[in-house]
């Protein structure tokens, strides 16, 4: 498909988006025009008391039950006051050239123990966020919390495609799909349950795109953290490795820009390899502590990539530590060694906030506002 064919394919979704009160969306078809998108990372929407959404919670494993109930308390506290402030700040980023709002998974906490309550939690947050964010088309991706709990996966896949069809004005049949804004392609992936055949089809269908964005909860490039295998096709099996490297090459040749979440960090990684480039921006809106409302950096430079995971997993004598679940860490140095030589930029911050991406014909930036800051905290130049 060449660019003219791509524009024809994406025009119907653009026309439908204009029906949602933003007629300016059609202007994005002109490649000399810039547009913006407001971005949110993980939000873990919840409320107090925990019984509102978690009265049927039924995790039988004692240590996991304890950990997850602590998450309910964390979420309730941060959604009492800080996260509503963050959301109001995000709404202030909307202006005349803003087309949509993206949220990069873990929209909700999940753990409802009841699929009907899970659907209500999804519906409540979608309605609330839409109202706060000026009614703009709102796209979210499937995170691990969004499908967590009894019957939660089925509930999400029954509820969300229908809701996203309304948001985009085009049929969405599953959790892996694409839509266009002008001559740019936005590919939404479900990293929980990758649909490789559908992804192959989408990549062919969107070949003529000016810019290709991948929206996914777990990252494309491994993240430097405890559970570093929680990324797209990140399992350690031979089949996972083959699929990971296959799609990595396809993404690199398209020079994709990945927008993701999951790690509760604000992070930029720019990787060159496989004959191309993958630029990955990780977003975080879990404002769980006051201090995360200021921008700080705890790792910068390619040489730091993988250092945090090593510090977590290794004792001073070189032996492997034990994780929360009682299982020993594995040595993941070879995984990070595979990617580190191709990294040209790497910076990682624990800060949480809201983001505004501006997309132009030759330049793409993301402005980060930590917490509810009215001043720009950091500008990331993606391209």
Residue pairs with C-beta under 8 A, 6 or more apart in sequence:
1 9
1 204
1 205
1 206
1 207
1 208
2 207
2 208
3 183
3 208
3 209
3 210
4 208
5 208
6 180
6 183
6 185
6 206
6 207
6 208
6 209
7 29
7 180
7 182
7 183
7 208
9 180
9 205
10 179
10 180
10 181
10 182
10 183
10 185
11 29
11 180
12 170
13 168
13 169
13 170
13 179
13 180
14 25
14 26
14 28
14 29
14 180
14 181
14 182
15 26
15 169
16 168
16 169
16 170
17 25
17 99
17 100
17 137
17 168
17 169
18 24
18 25
18 26
19 169
20 135
20 136
20 137
20 167
20 169
21 135
22 99
22 136
22 137
24 96
24 97
24 99
25 99
25 181
27 33
27 35
28 35
28 99
28 181
28 182
28 184
29 182
29 183
30 182
31 182
31 183
31 210
31 361
32 361
33 182
33 360
34 97
34 358
34 359
34 360
34 361
35 97
35 98
35 99
35 181
35 182
35 358
35 359
36 93
36 95
36 97
36 98
36 99
36 356
36 357
36 358
36 359
37 98
37 99
37 100
37 101
37 102
37 356
37 357
37 359
38 90
38 93
38 94
38 98
38 100
38 101
38 102
38 133
38 136
38 354
38 355
38 356
38 357
39 101
39 102
39 103
39 104
39 259
39 283
39 354
39 355
39 356
39 357
39 366
40 87
40 90
40 101
40 102
40 103
40 104
40 283
40 285
40 354
40 355
41 103
41 104
41 261
41 264
41 266
41 282
41 283
41 284
41 285
41 286
41 352
41 355
42 104
42 105
42 106
42 143
42 145
42 261
42 262
42 264
42 283
42 284
42 285
42 286
43 83
43 103
43 106
43 107
43 108
43 125
43 285
43 286
44 71
44 75
44 78
44 106
44 108
44 109
44 145
44 286
45 75
45 79
45 83
45 107
45 108
45 109
45 121
45 124
45 125
45 128
46 53
46 72
46 75
46 76
46 79
46 108
46 109
47 53
47 75
47 76
47 79
48 76
48 77
48 79
48 80
49 76
50 57
50 69
50 72
50 73
50 76
53 109
53 112
53 117
53 120
53 121
54 72
54 111
54 112
54 113
55 113
55 117
56 112
56 113
56 114
56 117
56 150
57 68
57 69
57 111
57 112
57 113
57 149
58 113
58 150
59 65
59 68
59 111
63 324
63 325
63 326
64 325
67 324
68 111
71 109
71 111
72 109
72 111
74 288
75 109
77 288
78 286
78 287
78 288
82 287
82 290
82 293
82 371
82 372
83 285
83 287
85 371
85 372
86 285
86 287
86 352
86 353
86 354
86 371
86 372
87 129
87 132
87 133
87 354
88 132
88 372
89 353
89 354
89 369
89 371
89 372
89 373
89 374
90 101
90 132
90 133
90 354
91 132
91 133
91 134
92 374
93 354
93 355
93 356
93 367
93 369
94 133
94 134
94 136
98 136
98 356
99 136
99 137
99 181
100 136
100 137
100 138
100 139
100 181
101 129
101 133
101 136
101 137
101 138
101 139
102 139
102 140
102 215
102 259
103 129
103 138
103 139
103 140
103 141
103 285
104 140
104 141
104 143
104 215
104 216
104 217
104 259
104 260
104 261
104 262
104 283
105 140
105 141
105 142
105 143
105 144
105 145
105 146
105 216
105 217
105 218
105 260
105 261
105 262
106 143
106 144
106 145
106 146
106 217
106 261
106 262
107 122
107 125
107 126
107 140
107 143
107 145
107 146
108 121
108 122
108 125
108 145
108 146
109 121
109 145
110 118
110 121
110 145
110 146
110 147
110 148
110 149
110 152
111 145
111 148
111 149
112 118
112 121
112 149
112 150
112 152
113 149
113 150
114 149
114 150
114 151
115 150
115 151
115 152
115 154
115 155
116 155
118 149
118 151
118 152
118 155
118 156
119 155
119 158
119 159
122 146
122 155
122 156
122 159
122 160
122 163
123 159
123 163
126 138
126 140
126 163
129 138
130 136
130 138
137 167
137 168
137 169
138 167
139 164
139 167
139 168
139 179
139 186
139 188
139 215
140 146
140 160
140 164
141 175
141 188
141 189
141 190
141 215
141 216
141 217
142 156
142 160
142 175
142 190
142 191
142 192
142 193
142 217
143 192
143 217
143 261
143 262
144 192
144 217
144 218
144 230
144 262
146 152
146 156
146 160
146 217
147 153
147 156
147 157
147 192
153 192
156 175
157 174
157 175
160 175
161 172
161 173
161 174
161 175
162 172
164 172
164 177
165 171
165 172
168 179
170 179
174 190
174 195
174 198
175 188
175 190
175 192
175 193
175 195
176 188
176 189
176 190
176 194
176 195
176 198
176 199
176 202
177 187
177 188
177 198
177 202
178 185
178 186
178 187
178 188
178 202
178 205
178 206
179 186
179 188
180 186
180 206
180 209
181 359
182 210
183 208
183 209
183 210
184 209
184 210
184 211
184 212
184 213
184 359
185 206
185 209
185 211
185 212
185 213
186 213
186 215
187 199
187 202
187 203
187 206
187 212
187 213
187 214
187 215
187 256
188 215
188 216
189 199
189 214
189 215
189 216
189 232
190 216
191 216
191 217
191 218
191 231
191 232
192 217
192 218
194 232
194 233
194 243
196 243
196 247
199 247
203 250
203 254
206 212
209 254
210 361
211 257
211 359
211 364
211 383
212 254
212 255
212 256
212 257
213 256
213 257
213 258
213 259
214 220
214 251
214 256
214 257
214 258
214 259
215 259
215 260
216 232
216 258
216 259
216 260
217 260
217 261
217 262
218 230
218 231
218 232
218 234
218 260
218 262
219 231
219 232
219 258
219 260
219 262
219 263
219 280
219 282
220 231
220 232
220 247
220 248
220 251
220 256
220 258
220 260
220 278
220 280
221 231
221 258
221 269
221 271
221 278
221 280
221 339
222 228
222 229
222 231
222 234
222 332
222 335
222 336
222 339
223 230
223 231
223 262
223 263
223 265
223 267
223 282
224 299
224 304
224 305
224 306
224 307
224 308
224 309
224 336
224 348
225 263
225 265
225 308
225 309
225 312
226 309
226 312
226 323
228 234
228 309
228 332
228 335
228 336
229 235
229 236
229 332
229 335
230 262
232 244
232 247
233 240
233 243
233 244
233 247
234 240
234 244
245 274
248 273
248 274
248 278
249 274
249 275
249 276
251 258
251 276
251 278
252 271
252 272
252 273
252 274
252 275
252 276
252 277
252 278
253 274
253 275
253 276
254 276
255 276
255 277
255 278
255 279
256 278
256 279
257 279
257 280
257 281
257 364
257 382
257 383
258 278
258 279
258 280
258 281
259 281
259 283
259 357
260 280
260 281
260 282
260 283
261 282
261 283
261 284
262 282
263 282
263 284
264 284
264 286
264 288
264 350
264 352
265 282
265 284
265 348
265 349
265 350
266 282
266 283
266 284
266 295
266 348
266 349
266 350
266 351
266 352
266 353
266 368
266 378
267 280
267 281
267 282
267 346
267 347
267 348
267 349
268 279
268 280
268 281
268 282
268 345
268 346
268 347
268 380
268 382
269 279
269 280
269 282
269 305
269 343
269 345
269 346
270 277
270 278
270 279
270 280
270 343
270 344
270 345
270 346
271 277
271 278
271 279
271 280
271 339
271 342
271 343
271 344
272 342
272 343
272 344
273 339
273 341
273 342
279 382
279 383
281 366
281 380
281 382
283 355
284 350
284 351
284 352
284 353
285 352
285 353
285 354
286 292
286 352
287 293
287 352
287 353
287 371
288 352
292 350
292 351
292 352
292 370
292 371
293 351
293 352
293 353
293 370
293 371
293 372
293 373
294 351
294 370
294 371
294 373
294 377
295 349
295 351
295 353
295 368
295 370
295 377
295 378
296 349
296 350
296 351
297 347
297 348
297 349
298 308
298 348
298 349
298 350
299 305
299 307
299 308
299 346
299 347
299 348
300 346
300 347
300 348
301 346
301 347
302 340
302 343
302 344
302 345
302 346
303 340
304 346
304 348
305 336
305 339
305 340
305 343
305 346
306 332
306 333
306 335
306 336
306 337
306 340
308 348
309 332
309 336
310 333
312 321
312 329
313 320
313 321
313 329
313 330
313 331
313 332
314 320
314 321
314 329
315 321
320 328
320 329
320 330
320 331
321 328
321 329
322 328
322 329
323 329
349 378
351 368
351 370
351 371
351 377
352 370
352 371
353 368
353 369
353 370
353 371
353 372
353 373
353 377
354 368
354 369
355 366
355 367
355 368
355 369
356 366
356 367
356 369
357 364
357 365
357 366
357 367
358 364
358 365
358 366
358 367
362 383
363 381
363 383
364 381
364 382
364 383
365 379
365 380
365 381
365 382
366 379
366 380
366 382
367 376
367 378
367 379
367 380
368 376
368 377
368 378
368 379
368 380
369 375
369 376
369 377
370 377
370 378
